[in-house]
Amino acid sequence: MQKKVITIKDIARMLGISKSTVSRALAGRTDIHPETKKKVIELAAQLQYEPNTLAINLKQQRTNTIGVIVPETINRFFARAVGGIQKQAEMAGMNVMICQSNESYISEKKNIQSLVSSRVDGIIVSISTETDRSDHFTALTEKGIPLVFFDRVFEDVEASQVVTNNYEVAMEGTEHLIGQGCQRIAFVAGPEHLQNSRGRLSGYLDALRKHNLQIKDSYIVHAYYGSDKVEEYTRYLLNLPQRPDAIFAINDYAAIEMMHMMKKTGLRIPHDVAVLGFNNENLCRFTEPSLSSIDHPAHDIGVSAAEILINHIRHQDMKPEKRVVKSKLVIRESTQIK
């Protein structure tokens, strides 16, 4: 036999008081007599009363759910970011719906539509590499749906964002290579329309200018973050008339594939070509040589994004916020020449 669900109406009938009095007592309100509140709470516990969260959320016009859109769930950076989002959401008593755009603008738009149809209270997103238009995000903000970008953001959308110090850390990484004696530093940048890619490229270029090193367009390669063309652009760089003596890679997986190819051709790392990655994946410690990388604090970025979104949901008049979570350079064997 199915157990009877206890309602506020049952508690009110048993105590001979109104439903509104029971509701106020369970909500911790102070505008009722302490003795009455005590009786309500004790009887609710005795009857194992559980609030109808669906009814409460509908009354508040909330689902208590936030949506998250990431380019890839298999990418460890985004997996760690989602972990941070889920941790913060769980602490706030909220659920998380996760969507994957697969680096596709079309899929990203469909993700948005699905989350809006599911009546999520707000959305956290890192845009796909194909996304160069912001109309679907502008439509969200016009509907009053809270939106927070993280890592890959749109500057022209009035929404909160959580980013890292791409410019500063790219400059620091490039200066580290210069400090090791490297003069011909190649840079594998991300798509030109993405804000984080532009920040990293600017940091690299300004480091070269600061140290009076020649900027060569042939040493700059634009690639997608999930590119399958690592072998192609590695061969291109190694076959230049003046081969680079250092490569600042777009991410650690690209850096490791490049190192593998270079070693097969007999090049020594870092003595012939130094290699610097980005993201500081766990496997950086176990490559041969171990890979220097930029530690990108994905979990902390996710926590910050969720924290800001939850604040937006609870305080609808809150202004957009930009938060910077700092990355840092981790030096290992692949760049230690001196």
N, C-alpha and C positions, 0 to 999 in steps of 0.2 A: 504493500500500500504506500502511495506517495505521501511524504510528509507534508502537512499543511504549512503553507507559507504565512508567517506571522506578519501582519501589517500594522501600521500606525493606528488604523481604525480599531483593530483588536485590542491594542493596549489602552486606547482611549475608552472603549466600552467597558473593559475590566476595571478601570480605575474611576469610571464615572466622570471623566473630564473630556474636554474638546480635543479634536485631532490637532488643531493648531497649537494647543498647549503642549501636547506630546512632541510635536515637531520642534517647537522652540526649546524644549528641555533636552532633546537629543542633539540639537545643534549647539548646546552650551550657552544659550541665551541667558541673560541675567534678569530679564523682566518678568520672571515668574517666581513664586515662593520657593525657597530652598528645599523645604520638605517635600513639595510636589515634585520638584526636579529629581530629588533622591528616589522617590517612589517609582517614577517613570524609568529611570536608569536601571534600578534594581530589577524591575519587572521585565524590562527589555533583555537584560542579561539572562534572567531565569528562563525566558521563553526562546532564547537564542535568536533574537530579532536581528536581521541583516537588512540594511537599507537598500532600496531598489535604486542602484546607481544609474541604470538606464533612464528611469523616470526623472531622477534628479538632474541628469545631464540634459535631457530634453527640455526640462523646465528652464534650465540655465542657457539653453540653446548651444550646448557644447556636447561633444562626443568624448572628450577627455583623451583624444588621440592626436598625435602629431605625425605628419608625413615626412619622409626623408627620400630624396632622390640623389643617387650617386652614379657616376659614370660606369663603375665596375664594382661588383661585390667581391671578386676574387683578388682584386688589388689590395695588398696588405695595408696601404695607407688608408684607403677608404674603409676597410674592415675595422681598423683601429679607431677611426673617426666615428663610425657607427656605434662601436662599443662605448665610446665616451658619451654619445648622444643617449644611448639606451640607459646607461648608468644614471645620468642626470634626470632623465624622464621618469625612471623607476622611483627615484627619491622624491619626485614631485607627484607620484601616484598617477602617472600618465602612461598610455600605451604608445607604441611606435609601429607605423606601417612603412616598410622599406621597399622602394622601387629602384630599378636599375635602368639607366638610359642606354647602356651599351655604346656610349660615345656617339649617340645618334640624336640629332635635333628633333626628328619626327617622333622617336620613342619618348623623348623628354616631354614633348607636348602631350602625348597620350598619358604619360605618368601624371602630369598635372591634372588632366581631365578626370582621371580615375580617383585621385586623392580628393579633388573638389566634390565629385559625386559621392564619395564616402564621408563627406562632411567633416573632414579633419579640421582641427582648431587652428592649425598653422602648418607651414611647410619650411623645411630646411633643405637646401639644394647646393650641389657643386655642379656647375654646368658642364655639358659635354664639349668635346673638342670641336664638334660640328656647329655648335650654337654660336651664331654671330648676330642674332636678332633677339630682342628682349620683349616682344609684344605679349607673349604668353605670361611673362612675369608682371608686366605692367597691368594686365587684366586682373591679376590676383590682387595687387595693391589697391586697384580701383574698387574691387569688391569688399575691401576691408579685411582681407585674409592676411594675417601676419606672415611675413616672409623673411628668412635669414639665409644669406649666401655664406658659403665657407670655402676657403682655398681658391677656387675659381669663381670669380664674382663679376657682376655687371655694375660698372660705375654709374651708368645713366639711369638706373632704377632706384627709386627712393625706398630703400630697404636696408635693414641692418646687415652687417657683414663681419665675418671673422677671417682674418688673413694672417700671414706670417710676414716677417721682414725680408721679403725676397730680394729687394735691391741691396740691402746692407750685407746679407749673408752671401750673395753672389759676388759682391765686391771683396768680401773677406776671403772667400775661397780662391778667387783669382789672384789676390795679393799674396796668399800663401804659396801658390804655384810660382809667382814671380820671385818670391823670397827664396825659393829653392833653386833659382837660377834659370827657370824656364822663360824663353823669349818668344816662342811661337805657340801661343795657346789657342787651341780650337775650342769652340763653344757650340754644343748641341742644344739649341733653344727649342722651346715649345711653339705652338701655333701663334702667329703674330697678333691675332685678334684677342688673345686671352691676356687679362691684366697681369696675372702672376708670371706669365712668360715674358711680357714686356719689362716687368720689374727686374727679373733676373738678368735679362740681356743688358739693360741699362747699367746694372751694377758691374757686369763684366767689362763693358765698354769704358765706363768711368775709371775703373782700376787700370786699364791699359793707358788711358790718357794721363792719369796721375803719375804713372811711372815712365811716361814718354816712350811707350812702345807703339809700334805701327799697328793700326787697325786694318786688317785685311778681310774683305767680304768673303773671300774664298775659305776662310777659317770658321765662318759662321754657317751652321746648318739648321734649318727649321724642320722639325719633325713632330709627329703626333706622339703623345705620351705613351700610347699603347702600340707604337709603330712596329711593323714587321719588316722595316727596311734598315735595320741596324747594320746588317752585313753590307748593304749597298753603300750607306754613307761612311762606314768605316773604311771600305776599300777606296772610296773617293778621297778621304783625308790622307790615307797612307800613300796614295799615289800622286799627291801634289808635288810640284817641283821642289818645294821646301816643305818636307814633312813636318807636321806639328811635333813639338817636343813635350806637349801636354794636351790632354783633352778633358774638358769639363763636361760631363755627360748629363743628359736630360733626367736620368734616374739610375738607380743602382743596377737594375736588370740590363739596361743598355750598356752600362759601364762594364759589367761582368762579361757580356757577350763580346764587347770590343776587346777586352783583355785576352779572352780566349783566342780570338782571331789573331791578335798581335803576337801572342806567344807562338802560335803555329807558324808564323812567318820568321821566327827567330828573334823578334824584338824583345828586349829586356825591360821589364817594368819595375821600378820607375826610371831606370838609368837612360833608356832610349826614349821612352814616352811615359810621362807621369799620367795617372788617371784619377779623376775625382768624380764621385757619384753624387746622387741626391736622394734622400729619404732615410738613409741609415737603416736599411733592412738588417735583420739579425744575421743573415748569411754573409754580410760584409766582413765579419770577424773571421770567417772560415775560408775565404778565397785565398789563393796563393798568387801574389802577395795579398795580405789583407787590404781591403778597400777603404780609402779615406772617403768620407761622405758628409753631406749636410744633414744633420739630424732634424727632421721635420716632425714636430710634436703633434701627431695626428689625434691622439686620444684627448689631449688638452684642447685642441681646436674643436673637437666634437662636443666636449663638455661645455665650452664657452658658447657654442652655437645653440645648444639646447637651453642653456641658462637664459640667454637673451630671448629666445623664442617664447619660453614659458613666461617671462616677464611681460612680453608683448601681449600674450593671451590674457594675462591677469590684469594688465593695465593698458587698456586700449588707446589711451591718449599718449602713450610713450613714444618719444621721437626715435628715429633710426639711430643706431649706435654702430660705430666701427671699433672693433677690438683687434689689437695686434698681439699674437702669441709668438714669441721669439724662437727662431730656429738657431742652431749653432753648428759650427764646424767641428767635425771629429776627425782628427789626423791619425792615419794608420800607415802601413808600409808602402802603399801604392803611390804616395807622393813624397816620401821621405828620401830625397836624393842626397842631401848634405848630412 
